[in-house]
Amino acid sequence: MRSRGARLTLLVLFALTLAATAFLYWKGESLAGAETAALRSFEDKAREGSRAVLDLRAAQQAYVAQGQAGEFWPGKVAAGIDSLRGILATLRPLTSSTSAAGEIQSALKTLDDFAQLDRRARGYTTSGQNLLASDLIFGDGLQMTQVIASKIDKARDAEVAARREAGSTHRTRQAFALAAAAAAGSLVVLLLLPQKEPERLPLPAAAAATSQTLGLAAPRGPDSPLDIEIESWSPPKRLAVVPRPEAASETAASKPEGGLPAPEPMPQIAAHTDFSGVALLCTDLARVIDTQQLPSLLDRASSLLDAKGIILWLADPDGRELNPIVAHGYAPQLVDRLGTIPREAENATAAAFRTSLLQTVQAAAGSNGAIAAPLVTSTGCVGVMAAEVRNEGEREQSRLAAAAIVAAQLATLVGPPAKNGRAEAAG
């Protein structure tokens, strides 16, 4: 690239790319750090809640312990319930996972049930019914504290998974930004590398007349030679043509007075399509009396057209869409997923059906070309023969002609029979 303006533009774009990459990397690092800090804070609170559950369970079991009567342990349980409720209320806004938030909410509900059970247990101990209090404390009370501890552990696991996934997403975006910046830098370096100046050679004297013929400005003097850029290009080789003996006199007569012979016309390259095979195929198609014979005939058609596969599409009675009836060269599971093609679809098959004209699709990198030949009968177009051709067959006139011939013969098989006017008159 020799343009100074283009080089400066590339440099500016590269600087902007680096700035955007730096911003995205910094933002990703900040978000990842925030996720890590939030997860650490959540885990600390969750561990504090687990310890509070254990303390609450031990304090309540002291209700029925020998020699532990009084208001000390009931007061400690009430304070523990309030403390655990505050911890769970603090954990709920720290969650980023819906699952973790649900577990915390469920733990709060279980804690409320535990508080009601604790009031009943204190009532039993106050009235001296320690046996009933023991049943509540070591039965339902123990189970509720275990449920609360389990809910807290599940919430912590869900939050860890969610935070780590978010952090991994931020790291992936950072890596993508760095890769994009590296690719942009490599491209800019390649474009800004100095290029070798093309070799300039003076135009030979014999080309001066040619330049005048083509309308180019001829050199005005020996000190101003006409220069052109020479690239590594070689002209295509001409095919050797042996003139007929009787054409020698015509060749001599066609020479101009200057002595230069007239240019010989390029010979026409013969088509490689086997039209005799096409004719034989059409003859066999005319003899078809059972549709089970079509697959073998389509195989021959594929060979003659150098096609990877052929699909016959037939229109429904209303002419609104095309349905695949026979396919050759493709896997059965692929044919089952073809579906129908609406009449107004934007593809070559639908266009061939609408216009009754042969349509082609040019081959691209990694894909074959295609020929869509309409099946035209006396009542109009009834379907399309779509062939996926190899070796840029859609560019060869002979291949297109062969496809049209085969489609015309197939139309006599799949289309409605033409009305016989004489037979109707006789009837």
C-alpha positions in Angstrom: 0.0 0.0 0.0 1.6 3.2 -1.2 -1.1 5.8 -0.5 -0.1 7.9 2.5 -3.7 8.8 3.3 -4.6 5.1 3.4 -1.6 4.3 5.6 -2.6 7.0 8.1 -6.2 5.8 8.1 -5.0 2.3 9.0 -2.8 3.6 11.8 -5.7 5.6 13.2 -8.0 2.6 13.0 -5.4 0.4 14.7 -5.0 2.9 17.5 -8.8 2.9 18.0 -8.8 -0.9 18.0 -6.1 -1.0 20.7 -8.0 1.6 22.8 -11.2 -0.4 22.5 -9.4 -3.6 23.4 -7.8 -2.0 26.4 -11.2 -0.7 27.6 -12.9 -4.1 27.1 -10.1 -5.9 28.9 -10.2 -3.5 31.8 -14.0 -3.7 32.0 -13.8 -7.5 32.0 -11.2 -7.5 34.7 -13.3 -5.2 36.8 -16.4 -7.3 36.4 -14.5 -10.5 37.1 -13.0 -8.9 40.3 -16.5 -7.8 41.4 -17.9 -11.3 40.9 -15.1 -12.8 43.0 -15.6 -10.2 45.8 -19.3 -10.8 45.8 -18.9 -14.5 45.9 -16.4 -14.2 48.8 -18.8 -12.0 50.8 -21.7 -14.5 50.1 -19.7 -17.5 51.3 -18.6 -15.7 54.5 -22.2 -14.9 55.3 -23.4 -18.4 54.4 -20.8 -19.9 56.8 -21.9 -17.5 59.5 -25.5 -18.6 59.0 -24.4 -22.3 59.2 -22.7 -21.6 62.6 -25.8 -19.8 63.8 -28.0 -22.8 63.0 -25.7 -25.0 65.1 -25.7 -22.6 68.0 -29.5 -22.3 67.8 -29.9 -26.1 67.9 -27.6 -26.5 70.9 -29.3 -23.7 72.8 -32.8 -25.2 72.3 -31.6 -28.7 73.4 -30.4 -27.2 76.7 -34.1 -26.6 77.6 -34.4 -30.1 78.8 -30.9 -30.6 80.1 -30.5 -31.5 83.8 -29.9 -28.4 85.9 -30.4 -25.9 83.1 -33.7 -24.4 84.2 -34.2 -20.6 84.0 -34.5 -17.9 81.3 -30.9 -18.0 80.1 -31.4 -20.6 77.3 -34.8 -19.4 76.1 -33.3 -15.9 75.8 -30.3 -17.2 73.9 -32.6 -19.1 71.5 -34.7 -16.0 70.8 -31.5 -14.0 70.2 -30.2 -16.8 67.9 -33.5 -16.8 65.9 -33.3 -13.0 65.4 -29.6 -13.2 64.4 -30.2 -16.1 61.9 -33.1 -14.2 60.4 -30.9 -11.1 59.9 -28.2 -13.2 58.3 -30.7 -14.8 55.8 -32.2 -11.4 55.1 -28.7 -10.1 54.3 -27.9 -13.1 52.0 -31.0 -12.7 49.9 -30.0 -9.5 48.1 -26.4 -10.9 47.6 -27.7 -13.7 45.4 -27.3 -13.5 41.6 -28.9 -16.9 41.0 -32.6 -17.5 41.1 -32.0 -20.9 42.6 -29.9 -19.5 45.4 -32.6 -16.9 46.2 -35.3 -19.5 46.3 -33.2 -21.6 48.8 -32.7 -18.6 51.1 -36.4 -17.8 51.0 -37.3 -21.4 51.8 -34.8 -21.3 54.8 -36.5 -18.1 56.1 -39.9 -19.8 56.0 -38.6 -22.9 57.8 -37.0 -20.5 60.4 -40.5 -19.0 61.1 -41.9 -22.5 61.6 -39.0 -23.2 64.0 -39.8 -20.0 66.0 -43.4 -21.2 66.5 -42.2 -24.7 67.6 -39.8 -23.0 70.1 -42.7 -21.2 71.7 -44.5 -24.4 72.2 -41.4 -26.1 73.6 -40.9 -23.3 76.1 -44.5 -23.6 77.2 -44.0 -27.3 77.9 -40.8 -26.7 79.9 -42.4 -23.9 81.9 -45.3 -26.2 82.9 -42.9 -29.0 83.8 -43.8 -31.2 80.8 -40.2 -31.9 79.8 -41.0 -35.2 78.0 -43.3 -33.4 75.5 -40.7 -30.6 75.2 -38.0 -33.2 74.4 -40.2 -34.8 71.7 -40.6 -31.4 70.0 -36.9 -30.4 70.4 -35.3 -33.6 69.4 -37.9 -34.4 66.7 -39.3 -31.6 64.7 -36.8 -29.0 66.1 -33.8 -31.0 65.1 -35.3 -31.7 61.6 -36.0 -28.0 61.0 -32.5 -27.0 61.9 -31.1 -29.6 59.6 -33.4 -28.3 56.8 -32.3 -24.7 57.4 -28.6 -25.7 57.3 -29.2 -27.8 54.1 -31.0 -24.8 52.4 -28.0 -22.5 53.2 -25.5 -25.1 51.8 -27.6 -25.5 48.6 -27.8 -21.7 48.2 -24.1 -21.4 48.6 -23.4 -24.1 45.9 -25.8 -22.5 43.5 -24.3 -19.0 44.0 -20.8 -20.4 43.5 -21.7 -22.0 40.2 -23.5 -18.9 39.0 -20.6 -16.5 40.0 -18.0 -18.8 38.5 -19.9 -19.0 35.2 -20.2 -15.2 35.1 -16.5 -14.9 35.7 -15.7 -17.4 33.0 -17.8 -15.4 30.6 -15.9 -12.2 31.4 -12.5 -14.1 30.9 -13.7 -15.4 27.5 -14.6 -11.9 26.4 -11.2 -10.7 27.4 -9.5 -13.4 25.4 -11.7 -12.6 22.4 -10.8 -8.9 22.6 -7.1 -9.8 22.8 -7.4 -12.2 19.8 -9.3 -9.5 17.8 -6.6 -6.9 18.6 -3.8 -9.3 17.6 -5.5 -10.1 14.3 -6.1 -6.4 13.6 -2.4 -5.7 14.4 -1.2 -8.5 12.1 -3.4 -7.2 9.3 -2.2 -3.7 9.7 1.4 -4.8 9.7 1.0 -6.8 6.5 -0.7 -3.9 4.8 1.9 -1.4 5.9 4.9 -3.5 4.8 6.9 -1.8 2.1 6.2 -3.2 -1.3 8.7 -3.6 -4.1 8.2 -1.1 -6.9 7.2 -2.8 -10.2 9.8 -2.9 -12.8 9.2 -0.4 -15.6 10.4 -1.2 -19.0 10.2 1.0 -22.1 7.6 0.1 -24.6 9.1 -1.5 -27.7 9.1 0.5 -30.9 6.8 -2.1 -32.6 4.1 -1.3 -30.0 3.9 2.4 -30.9 1.6 1.7 -33.8 -0.5 -0.6 -31.6 -0.8 2.2 -29.0 -2.0 4.6 -31.7 -4.5 2.1 -32.9 -5.9 1.6 -29.4 -6.2 5.4 -29.0 -3.2 5.8 -26.6 -0.9 8.8 -26.7 2.3 7.9 -28.7 5.7 9.2 -27.6 6.6 12.5 -29.2 10.3 12.1 -29.3 13.2 9.9 -28.5 13.7 11.5 -25.1 10.2 10.7 -23.8 9.8 6.9 -24.1 6.4 5.4 -23.2 6.7 3.2 -20.1 4.3 0.6 -18.9 4.1 -1.6 -15.7 5.1 -5.2 -16.4 3.5 -7.8 -14.1 4.1 -11.5 -13.9 1.5 -12.5 -16.4 1.8 -14.8 -19.4 -0.7 -14.7 -22.4 -2.8 -17.8 -22.9 -1.5 -20.3 -25.3 -3.2 -20.5 -28.7 -4.3 -23.8 -30.0 -2.4 -25.0 -33.0 -4.6 -24.9 -36.1 -3.6 -26.6 -39.3 -5.0 -24.6 -42.3 -6.8 -26.4 -45.1 -4.8 -26.5 -48.4 -7.6 -24.7 -50.3 -7.5 -22.0 -47.6 -3.9 -21.0 -48.5 -4.9 -18.7 -51.2 -7.5 -17.1 -49.0 -4.9 -16.5 -46.3 -2.5 -14.9 -48.8 -5.3 -12.7 -50.1 -6.3 -11.7 -46.6 -2.8 -10.2 -45.9 -2.8 -6.4 -45.8 -0.4 -4.4 -47.9 1.9 -3.9 -45.0 2.9 -7.5 -45.0 1.4 -8.5 -41.7 -0.9 -11.5 -41.8 -4.5 -11.1 -40.6 -5.1 -12.6 -37.2 -6.5 -16.2 -37.3 -9.8 -16.7 -35.5 -9.7 -18.8 -32.3 -11.0 -22.3 -32.8 -14.2 -23.3 -31.0 -13.6 -25.8 -28.2 -15.9 -28.8 -28.5 -18.4 -29.4 -25.8 -17.8 -32.4 -23.5 -21.4 -33.3 -23.0 -22.3 -36.7 -24.3 -25.4 -35.8 -26.3 -25.7 -39.3 -27.8 -26.0 -40.6 -24.2 -28.6 -37.8 -23.6 -30.6 -39.0 -26.6 -30.5 -42.6 -25.4 -31.6 -41.5 -21.9 -34.5 -39.6 -23.3 -35.5 -42.8 -25.3 -35.5 -44.8 -22.2 -37.5 -42.2 -20.3 -40.1 -42.4 -23.0 -40.5 -46.1 -22.3 -41.0 -45.7 -18.5 -44.2 -47.4 -17.3 -43.4 -47.6 -13.6 -42.0 -44.9 -11.3 -39.6 -47.4 -9.8 -37.5 -47.1 -12.9 -36.8 -43.4 -12.3 -33.9 -43.8 -9.7 -31.7 -45.7 -12.2 -32.5 -43.2 -15.0 -31.8 -40.3 -12.7 -28.4 -41.9 -11.9 -27.6 -41.9 -15.6 -28.8 -38.3 -15.9 -26.5 -37.3 -13.0 -23.5 -38.9 -14.8 -24.4 -37.1 -18.1 -24.7 -33.8 -16.4 -21.8 -34.4 -14.0 -24.2 -33.7 -11.1 -23.8 -34.6 -7.5 -27.5 -35.1 -7.2 -30.9 -34.4 -8.8 -34.2 -33.6 -7.2 -37.6 -33.5 -9.0 -40.0 -31.0 -7.6 -43.7 -31.1 -8.5 -46.3 -28.4 -8.0 -49.4 -29.0 -6.0 -52.8 -28.8 -7.8 -53.1 -25.1 -6.8 -49.6 -24.3 -8.0 -48.8 -22.6 -4.7 -45.8 -24.7 -3.7 -43.4 -27.4 -4.9 -43.0 -30.8 -3.3 -40.0 -33.1 -3.7 -41.1 -36.4 -5.2 -37.9 -38.1 -6.3 -34.3 -37.4 -5.2 -31.1 -39.0 -6.3 -27.6 -38.6 -4.8 -28.6 -37.4 -1.3 -29.0 -39.2 2.0 -32.6 -40.2 2.9 -32.6 -38.2 6.1 -31.6 -35.1 4.2 -34.5 -35.7 1.7 -36.9 -36.1 4.6 -36.0 -32.6 5.8 -36.4 -30.8 2.5 -40.0 -29.7 3.0 -41.8 -27.7 0.4 -40.8 -24.6 -1.6 -43.4 -21.7 -1.9 -44.0 -20.4 -5.3 -42.8 -16.9 -4.3 -39.6 -18.2 -2.6 -36.4 -16.3 -3.5 -34.4 -19.2 -5.0 -33.6 -20.6 -8.4 -36.1 -23.5 -8.1 -39.0 -21.2 -7.4 -37.9 -18.8 -10.1 -37.7 -21.5 -12.7 -41.2 -22.6 -11.8 -42.6 -19.0 -11.9 -41.0 -18.0 -15.2 -40.8 -21.4 -17.0 -37.2 -20.5 -17.8 -34.0 -22.3 -17.0 -32.2 -20.8 -14.0 -28.6 -21.3 -12.7 -26.7 -20.7 -9.5 -23.0 -19.9 -9.8 -20.6 -22.1 -7.8 -18.9 -20.5 -4.8 -15.9 -21.4 -2.7 -16.6 -24.8 -1.2 -20.0 -25.3 -2.9 -21.2 -26.6 -6.3 -23.3 -24.7 -8.8 -26.8 -25.6 -9.7 -29.2 -25.8 -12.7 -33.0 -25.5 -12.2 -34.7 -26.7 -15.4 -38.5 -26.2 -15.6 -40.8 -29.1 -16.4 -43.1 -27.5 -19.0 -46.1 -29.2 -20.5 -49.0 -28.1 -22.7 -50.8 -26.9 -19.6 -47.9 -24.9 -18.3 -45.0 -25.5 -15.9 -45.7 -28.4 -13.5 -42.4 -28.7 -11.7 -38.7 -28.3 -11.7 -35.6 -30.5 -12.1 -32.9 -29.2 -9.8 -29.4 -30.5 -10.4 -26.3 -29.8 -8.3 -23.5 -29.8 -10.9 -19.8 -30.0 -10.4 -16.8 -28.3 -12.2 -18.8 -25.1 -12.9 -21.1 -27.0 -15.2 -23.7 -24.2 -14.9 -21.4 -22.0 -17.1 -21.3 -24.5 -20.0 -23.9 -24.0 -22.7 -23.8 -27.6 -23.6 -24.5 -28.7 -20.1 -27.5 -26.3 -19.9 -28.8 -27.6 -23.2 -28.6 -31.2 -22.0 -30.4 -30.3 -18.7 -33.2 -28.6 -20.7 -33.5 -31.7 -22.9 -33.7 -34.1 -20.0 -36.2 -31.9 -18.2 -38.4 -31.7 -21.3 -38.5 -35.5 -21.5 -39.2 -35.8 -17.7 -42.1 -33.3 -18.1 -43.9 -35.9 -20.3 -43.8 -38.4 -17.3 -44.8 -36.2 -14.4 -47.0 -33.7 -16.1 -50.7 -34.1 -16.9 -51.5 -35.7 -20.3 -52.2 -33.3 -23.1 -55.8 -33.2 -24.4 -56.3 -34.8 -27.7 -58.6 -32.6 -29.7 -59.3 -35.1 -32.4 -60.3 -37.8 -29.9 -62.7 -35.4 -28.2 -64.2 -34.5 -31.5 -64.7 -38.1 -32.4 -66.3 -38.8 -29.1 
